[in-house]
Amino acid sequence: MNPFFEWLFSQYQGVPFHLVLIEIIGVIFGFLSVWFAKRGNIWVYPTGIVSTVLFVYLLWHYVLWGDMLINAYYTVMSVYGWVLWAKNAHNQQISISPTTRKDWQVCIGLGLFSLLFVVGVYYLKPFIRNDFSMEGVQLGFHNFLFTEYIDVFTTAIFLVGMWLMAKRKLENWLFWILGDLVSVPLYLKKGMFFTSFQYLLFTIIAIMGYLEWKRLLHKSPLP
């Protein structure tokens, strides 16, 4: 067997086959979703919903609760964005606008809310994992893993990016680029190679998406 594939499969040694299969399917639909987003195509949402639902299950299993919650949020926002884009789409293409000062204020609020909420979830992790019982449980920030601190950060970034995408704002791609870059080593460390590779592809597509949306914005009059 090729040394690369030997290394690849060794990353999933002991992992149930159904989890690996779910991850691969989620990655494929996630890739399709980002590709459609780059094209400004409304199919970004139905493909994205399939991916996020699968990753909610996976991330719960891998105890990445921040990203699990953000994927649950993606699912809800995808339905909202799907409806919003459908009202403003022409031939399945959407209009794009730059982020306003009011939008940035909302972004700050969403980011702070996400940080506080996800920190709270991880702070209560021992209580949650102990079947919601405080018996023998000691809360504190010393329980946080390094990956969980990163997860708190990326969750806030992706939440803001998702909201800006639903509003069809050009700068949503900047948040995706930053969050994707951070997620590559995060998921590699968690042993989720396919997901890590997905975020590497996401980074490349997000850069392309930003350039494409910027071109479309300058080409078309603002709505």
Secondary structure as UniProt FT lines:
FT   HELIX           3..10
FT   TURN            11..14
FT   HELIX           17..38
FT   TURN            39..40
FT   TURN            42..43
FT   HELIX           44..61
FT   TURN            62..63
FT   HELIX           65..88
FT   STRAND          89..90
FT   TURN            91..92
FT   STRAND          93..94
FT   HELIX           101..123
FT   HELIX           125..129
FT   TURN            130..131
FT   TURN            135..136
FT   HELIX           141..143
FT   HELIX           146..166
FT   TURN            167..168
FT   TURN            170..171
FT   HELIX           172..189
FT   TURN            190..191
FT   HELIX           193..219
//
